[in-house]
Amino acid sequence: MLNVKDNDLLTQIEPGAPMNKVMRQYWLPALLSSDAPKVGEQPLRVRLLGEDLLFFKSDDGTLALIGAYCPHRGASLFFGRVEDCGLRCVYHGWKFDAAGNCVDIPNESRAPNLKDGIKHTAYPCVERGGIVWAYMGDQSPAPALPDLEWLGLPEDQVHISIRVQSCNWLQALEGEIDSSHAGFLHSRIDGVGENAWTKLGAAYNEPVFEIEPSDAGIMIAARRDVGDDKYYWRINQFMMPFFTVVPPSGKEPDINGHAWVPIDNQHTLCVMVSYKPDEPYSERRAKLYREGARGREPGHMTQAGLLPFDATKPFGKYWPKLNAENDFGYDYELQKTKYYSGMAGLWPQDAGVQESMGAISDRTREHLGSGDAGIIRVRKLLKNTALALKEKNELHPSMENSKAYRLRSVGITLPRNVEWREAVSKHVIAEGGFDYEMF
């Protein structure tokens, strides 16, 4: 468990908090490129790291991310007029360009130089891999984007979805690096596997964990004894500060992972990415990710599973229909007959248990075991990173090494006498296909 001080250190990400400073050193995936405002469209409300912001696209095609409130008297720029390569406040007509420069103050013509001393909050954005990325740090120029493998792949080999989850970023992230929960939470009790991995996880649900550091973060290896003198190893990747990657499995193996981007202390932007490194998705798998199956949600947020766009909310396009108000589709009859959890699909199962811990989990009340080894190590890494930056102004090496993110997760079956670190060393590098035995 954590004491109150350490729990606050890791979970508090709003301005002024040590973890906020850590997050600002990295590029944040903030929006699907397809959902970014077009030229002339109204601004889009977002919130990142506890800061209210607006996306808009100026006449010259520049996508801008600026503070949500006018620096004159604090009126909302959401009502602003997008015009002439800038955003003009409707209260007194003050206008700001994409870089936050005040370029016009029409109600102060007697003080023409007043605008020169006013600089509004603005953050650089880039679009890559179907995502709008924002950099909220102070490095100039901004560091390179993380060299994640999927950013360089064709569109038909990648599927991305985004949803808002109503809990703190850390408990959402910890859910994905916890390899022992899948055999319970995601399993079925009627003898049918939701997929090959959850079926295997249910049969061998007490893994042994080993931990190995990487240049980007931590590798978490879960070992299951599958008979015939073999172990099945699942190596999950945690990459600073909020990226997770889980292993391929099944008849159409692909790599899946998330960026767990803090919106504020109590909400998380869950950016899920699935990709096939060496071939396009089949239409069957692509349709499953887009639409789900049998009325159930897959790991991805489906379009049908989203609430109607609500312009009054930050990330108003990404709020799910299945949420705490309807218990994530929980059905007690299905729990008794088919599904271990009774919740309506993969991501609702994860979100349901994570949100049930409260908006911010009270880790002083935990009782951890050997199955939580990866979570313990990730917490230690995050704590040390936050304190090193706060007290010594030292950066984690990943902040300046984009190539460190060229990592994959691995799910591999090995003879018991084979050392896993050596066996997976070539497979965790982002190149080639899946030329190894999964299970």
Secondary structure by P-SEA (a helix, b strand, c coil): cccaaaaaaacccccccaaaaaaaacccccccccccccccccbbbbbcccccbbbbbcccbbbbbbbccccccccccccccccccbbbbcccccccccccccccccccccccccccccccbbbbbbbcccbbbbbccccccccccccccccccccccbbbbbbbbcccaaaaaaaaaccccccccccccccccccaaaaaaaaccbbbbbbbbcccbbbbbbbbbccccbbbbbbbbbcccbbbbbbbbccbbbbbccccccccccccbbbbbbbbccccccaaaaaaaacccccccccccccccccccccccccccccccccccccccccccccccccccccccaaaaaaaaaaaaccccccccccccccaaaaaaaaaaaaaaaaaaaccccccccccccccccbbbbbbccccccccccccccccccccccccccc
